Amino acid sequence: PAEIVAQMTMTPEDADHMLSRYARRATFLRTGLAAAIGDHEGAAQSLTTLDGPSPYADLADEHTYLLTHARILCALALCDDDLHVRAVPLWNAVLATIATPADDPQREYLWLTGALGYARFCIETGKVDEALPWLRRAEARAQARGWEFATARAQLERAAVSWLAGDQQGTEALVTAAYPEIARQARAHEVSRCWLYFGLTRLAAGALQAADECWGHAERHWRELGKPLHVHRILLQRSWIAIFRGRYDEARAVLDQARACLDSSPRSSWLQYARLDDQLGTVWRAEGLADLGFDAAGNPADTWAQAEARYRGGLGTWSAEPGTDQYRSGMDKLAAAADLKLPAALAVDSVRYSITDVDARARWAAGVSAPMLAGAFAVAWESQDPALVSELIEYHSARGAFSVDAAAGAAMEWASATTAAAPVLDVDELASVASGPVAVGAAGLIRLGPLPPLRMEPDGEPVLARYRELARSRYGRAVIADQEAWSTCP
């Protein structure tokens, strides 16, 4: 209104300067809010607006600060929703900006925020060696400044590295050091991650009840934050407690809750459903082994102390005699486990040789394909089904490329639900490529793309045909090439 304009003591140029400055700050806040609530498309639009040119040279430094901070927030939010591949260009831009030495506390804290966020991104995607230098520098600079929360965040990320390296005592010490300050700051996501690692170290020590209590705290905080993907992962983790206690119906009920979380999230992927089905197969496998008299199988009537003693003292033997009702029941449940674990493993592994980058392919193999195929082999062997084992060996021989040596510091199977590396890949796009045409590497020695059907006997069906069809129907992915079958017989 004219009367308001008449009361202004600022010149039009000063007013425009102020509006330009605070409009950018408002855009920064909108970007952060959109990222925090999972509106990644809205955050990207706001980020594009924020990235526009500034008409005032004296605001350039503040503009760079706001833009870099917004990129960090958007990248972290994408990683929280397992959209690591979309975060890559953001992290590249952040690293290019924070490479310039910080000359004041504000820029120093921005560097720390970016360094810790990028280190976490590297840990979650399996590039631990790249994360370590960032963590060491970040913790040292945070301690030098006396910034306790940044120091605690660095310790939490170092705890994640220690866990992946198999250093359980180091993990416990680092999380214990980090937790008080993180809790004081009431950062619910980081608090939940602390409880996750507290639970992992306690289960590694055989303390089932303590682990379950820790994961219960983590689940509660993630539910309060409204993060269905994190809730689904902690539910997968908690299902192991029910398995170890012999409460298989309870474990399946927990997994039903996890499936509901995936169904409710617009960010869920077929890979997450495949891993969920694999865990459901693990429940059936455990129940089948219990029917076969597996000595470490839990008894639902046991107290926590009895369950923990049984968990620690198992020798891995079973006692059921072939031909008995108990034996037949166990084999039926192992067959149900195979119907879940094999299709999931085949669907996931079909993607591996669609990845052209050698390092990314190796990380997919080690962090995604190999653990699930190992479970498929285990249940086939325990089912005492020589034909199925032979078909899996034939598949492995054709696709292969896994080492039989145990990796140093390899994590326990029960920890993979919440600590497995996330691929820095578009899994939906790769799954489409996996059913597309075949490409041959430059040297002509690597076949990139899906396998054709494999036939062991001239007049037989292609190997694993039923399980491949289950993979297609469950995950909507064609996991074999539309080509003539390869004959593998002499």
Phi, psi and omega in degrees: 000150184299323182293328177288317179300322182294334181274351183291138176257353180274151173284158176304324180293318178294321179295318179294322177299314180296316180297320179298318182295310186281338173295321177294321178296321178295320178295321176300315180295321178296321179297313180297321179294315179299318179296318184296326181268006177085011177273076187291328178292316177297321178296320179296320178296315178296323179295322177298318177298317181295332183279000180293161182293149178259133180281353184239120183295328183287350177261004185296318181295316178296322178299314179298319179298310182296318181295316180294316179298319179296320178298320178298314180298317180294319180295317178297319180294321177297318179295324178298331179259021178061028178255052186298325183296326179285343179277344186303308180298329178293316179295323178300317179293321179297314182298322179296326182282315185280359175294335177289131181303138178282136183244007177205163183302324181297314179291327178296318179292325175297318177300315180299317180299316179293318181296316180292321178296317180291322177299317177298319176302315180296318180297314183293336182257011173086006180260063187295321181299327178285332182285325189302314179300321178297319181293318180298315180294318182296315181294319180297318182288325177294318179294322179297327179273350183075026181269099189290321182292318177297322176298317180296320178297319178297320178295322178296318179292324176295327176297320178298320177295317180299320179297316180296332178276358180083013180267087184289321179293319177296321178299312181300316182295318182290318179293321178298322179290324185280327192300315185304315181289322178297318178293323180296325179279353177056043176269097193299321182295314179293324176300316179298320179295323175300312180297326177301310183287328172303316180295319180297315181293326179289321177293323177300332177270002178088009181269084185296314184296315180296320179297317181296321178295318179298314181290333174297319176297316180298316180299317182299315181294318181292326175294319178298327179281348181070043181250088186296328181291321177290322177297318181297321180291318181290331175292320174302318180295317182291336179298335178296326179298315178297322178298311183295337178268001179076018181258076190287324176297322178295320178297318179294325177295321177297319179291329173298321176296320179297320178296321178298324177296317178296318180298328184275351184260129176287352183259004182289151183233165179298329179297320178294322176293322178297318178294324177295315178296323177299318178292323176297321175298325177297322178297313179296323178297315180297320179292322177297317178295326177297318177296331179278003177085028178300126191291336181267359182295138182287157175248122183303336182275352182292148169287172177301317182297318179293320179296320180292321178295319179295319180298319182283333190258005183294142179255351178083029179251157173230164192232354184292141179268138176304142179094346179276160177300322180298318180294315180296320178298317179298318180293323177298320181287327175293325176295321176297322177296318179297322179295341177263316188282321183292312178300320179297316180295319181292320179298317181291317184288337180298337182282335193305311184270017166267355183268116185281331180286125186297314181295317179295323179294320179294321179293321177297316181298312185287321188264340185238301186291308189301313180299321182286322176293326177298318177295323178295316177299318183298313183289328176294319179293315181292334177287351182054046180249090185298327180295316180293318177299318180297319180293321177294320177297319179298317177298315181296322180294324180282324185259316168040216177073019173257142175279144177270355179277139178290133179290145178296132178068025183299137183284154176292152182303321185290348180269351188290338183300326184241355183237000179296145181294142176267131181290138175272061187215154172275099188294329178292317179295318180295324179295327175290318177297325183298337178255011181263198183291159182270141173241149180247136180300164186302324181278355179076011185253345182244124177267114180262119181136185183284155172284146166286171174301146178250132180240119181278326181244140183304325182253014183262171176284155173302148184295144176057027186300316183294321181289326176294321179293322175297321178297320180294316185288327183279321188248001177066027184237130172278114190257008173228157178283146178277075184220172174297143180294143171278132174269123182256003179279156182301000000 
